[in-house]
Amino acid sequence: MNKRLEEIFKTRKIIFEDLKVNLNSNVDIEEGEFISKIIKSINPKKTLEIGCAQGISSLFICDALNGAAHHTILDPNQTSEWQCVGIRNLKHAGYSNFDLIEKGSEIGLPELLDKNVKFDLIFIDGWHTFDHTLVDMFYSIKLLNIGGILIVDDVGMRGVRKAVNYFYNFPNINFFGSTGKLKKTRSRMIFDFLKQSLKPFVFLTGNRIASEIFNPDIRHRNTKLEASMVALKKISDEQVPWNWFKEF
Ligand SMILES: C[S@@+](CC[C@H](N)C(=O)[O-])C[C@H]1O[C@@H](n2cnc3c(N)ncnc32)[C@H](O)[C@@H]1O
């Protein structure tokens, strides 16, 4: 871990000569090291990040790239909400191999696609609703080179999780790795408990209903994705057919 990151995690503060803020909204050390390890194992030439905030994930990424690749960041609020702390952190740590596009990913991603830019690794940590994550993943998969890695943070959040489950079914997407414990909400824990306890009775309603509730594919998929951060690999440029759909 670079010195700037060490200092930030130790003090939980981000300090510049003219500004001092508390650390927030960031990936934790385990997640940062997970991203870092993947970068070191695939040696990307171009990386992309959606959602910079105070730049903690950006610091992990630029640290792992070690100047050998270019990093692009999409964040519409870096100036307006984050006082440019993320970008200032990167500069303070001595990195210059990055550029910031101050646009929402829903605008920036299709623009990158239109320019034919490709990436070897994309990290998604932007607006965590289902629709935004779906759009982020849709474009990211198109923007990745074959063999490229897509990392999604906050998979414990329902909207994010739904979107990940959907794309995980794509024939050109493979599971690559995961880290962090899935933080289940209280209502989710109660729901899971009730589902397990009622299992014998649900089968009395007939196999069709029961198999929809306890679909083994979904169970299997969820077990693999039970983490706070998930990495997926794009294994081909194959498009799903126009009428493709798989329950997720
Ligand atoms: C959870 S924070 C990112 C934390 C950061 N990855 C880190 O580990 O330090 C979410 C970020 O997404 C940004 N964001 C919000 N809406 C967005 C959008 N439409 N497109 C891209 N980023 C967005 C926010 O400004 C914020 O910086």
The ligand as a Gaussian input file, in Angstrom:
#p B3LYP/6-31G(d) Opt

LIG

0 1
 C      -19.247000       5.071000      -3.096000
 S      -18.615000       6.508000      -3.831000
 C      -17.163000       5.931000      -4.623000
 C      -16.073000       5.568000      -3.650000
 C      -14.729000       5.348000      -4.287000
 N      -14.790000       4.328000      -5.310000
 C      -13.715000       4.965000      -3.242000
 O      -13.520000       3.777000      -2.978000
 O      -13.110000       5.853000      -2.645000
 C      -19.725000       6.760000      -5.174000
 C      -19.278000       7.825000      -6.181000
 O      -20.115000       7.741000      -7.313000
 C      -20.276000       9.027000      -7.832000
 N      -21.468000       9.068000      -8.702000
 C      -22.718000       9.451000      -8.418000
 N      -23.498000       9.382000      -9.496000
 C      -22.715000       8.939000     -10.503000
 C      -22.927000       8.700000     -11.895000
 N      -24.126000       8.883000     -12.447000
 N      -21.885000       8.275000     -12.625000
 C      -20.675000       8.066000     -12.068000
 N      -20.404000       8.292000     -10.764000
 C      -21.416000       8.733000     -10.001000
 C      -20.378000       9.897000      -6.592000
 O      -20.079000      11.259000      -6.914000
 C      -19.338000       9.251000      -5.708000
 O      -18.108000       9.860000      -5.904000

